[in-house]
Amino acid sequence: MKKTFAIIGLGRFGGSMCETLIDADQEVLVIDSDEERINEYMNIATHAMIANASEENTLKSIGMRNFDCVVVAIGEDVQASIMVSLMLVDLGVKYIVAKAKNKNHARILEKIGVQKVVHPERDMGVRTAKELATNNVHEFIEITPDLSFAQIHIVNKKLVNRTLDELQIRQKYRLNVVGVKHGDAEFEWPEGTTIVRPDDFLYVAGRNNDIERFDDEVNK
Ligand code: ATP
């Protein structure tokens, strides 16, 4: 079903959200105080508007309440981001997503009542560092602070040419295997009888420390 989104601020974050939502066939209004930004997205977004969102009357006249989701993608001007978010909460917007520049900014946005606060730079930093700190984990996506999804390159000979049933990855290492990929082939949904071959990738979900233990002690 089509949902309606309003994105305030067309920096890299707001801009990429707009393009992705349009690709996903959603309806998107973009708002920015910078005319050049609006010109850039005029033919991409469903609607585009030059406006200063920090002005309460602007938000009221646009009818922000009627959108399924409003994204505050203003980063540098923390005061504007907080003011706009506060006004959106007061207007009764159902679901607000706001981008935080730092920890304190995030805390304020959460206190105000923003439903989803995102920290793209911090999250990407954590993710890249975790991948670099491990030996054979190629993707490390945090779902909650202690639960992650990881792509693990199987390198230990003891793990190969055996079925998932034999390896008992869930029982022994508390990791749920959700996919297996052989070379360039499409990933497979795993069965107990799926054989792990040399150079396979396993997609697993589990606690961070269990993923790290598997990488450190088992698959090296
Ligand atoms: P990114 O990291 O996503 O590239 P950023 O965090 O550096 O962006 P800014 O460049 O500060 O964020 O802001 C993003 C956009 O928001 C800019 O295009 C800016 O013109 C717009 N913007 C800032 N304040 C307002 C406002 N009060 N009303 C409307 N647009 C605004």
Residues whose N, C-alpha, C, O or C-beta is under 5 A from the ligand:
A	BS01	ATP	G9 L10 G11 R12 F13 G14 I31 D32 S33 D34 R37 A51 N52 A53 S54 A73 I74 G75 E76 D77 A80
